Amino acid sequence: MPTKKHAAFRTVQANTARVVDEWLPVKDWSTDAVKEWHAGAPVPYCWTYDSVPGVGDWAGTSRCSCSLCVFASRADVLLSLGRRPRLAALYAEVEQVRGDSFRADWRITDLIRHAEDCGAPDPGVVCPDDGPEFTALQHQVRAALKKEPRKRPDLARRNRRALCDGYAVPR
């Protein structure tokens, strides 16, 4: 996975059989340059970047990834909690049953409480997750939760800081 430290172009593998290069053409572009390019681009950007699909205000997530991505910023996760409440509840169910956390430094249950009590960004759109695909996912997750875990979950033990009103989130 590319990181900020990686160059926009680099060779990731080279041997006698092949050469694999990684090129990230917009990696070093500013946000404004990306927005300007998208304004005239033949490829639409994902609706998740907007506060509401089609608005074009770029007031949504800062990066397009999984709805509740462990690599996302706290602001993006809080926005996703509002956009996908049933999925967030399913993540919380896994956390409660397994005792593991969403991330080593964040518990999804604490983030949900924070969003409810202390405010979260207006999601703009709420995905109902009421189709057969989500129901199938829910059944699969709950069936897996009835089985013995493959590993013993060890929660991260770090100093915690309050989000608001005493909800602690590790630093």
HUURMO-V950838 format. One line per field, one symbol per residue. ss: DSSP state (H for helix, E for strand, C for the rest). phi: phi as a letter, one per 40 degrees, with the letter a starting at -180 (. if undefined). psi: psi as a letter, one per 20 degrees, with the letter a starting at -180 (. if undefined). Layout:
# HUURMO-V950838
ss: ???
phi: ???
psi: ???
This chain:
# HUURMO-V950838
ss: CCCCCCCCEEEEEECCCCEEEEECCCCCCCHHHHHHHHHHCCCCCCHHHCCCCCCCCCCCCCCCCCCCCCCCCHHHHHHHHHHCHHHHHHHHHHHHHHCCCCECCECHHHHHHHHHHHCCCCCCCCCCCCCHHHHHHHHHHHHHHCCCCCCCCCCCCCCEEECCCCCEEEC
phi: .cbcccccbaccaaaccabbbbbbcbdcccdcccccccdbccbcccdccccbdgcgcfbbccacaddbccccccccccccdccbccccccccccdcccgcbdbcbbbccccccdcccbgadccgabccfbcccccccdccccccccccccaccbccbbcbbccafgccbdc
psi: pqrhhqrhpqpippaihrpoqppnhjgjqrghhgggghhjqipqrqhiiqhppihkikkcqiqoaqgmpiiqrhghghghhhhmhhgghgghggggghjrqgrhipphhhhggghghiqrqphgqpohljrhghggggggghghhirpqhqopoqpnrpqqpgqkjoppq.
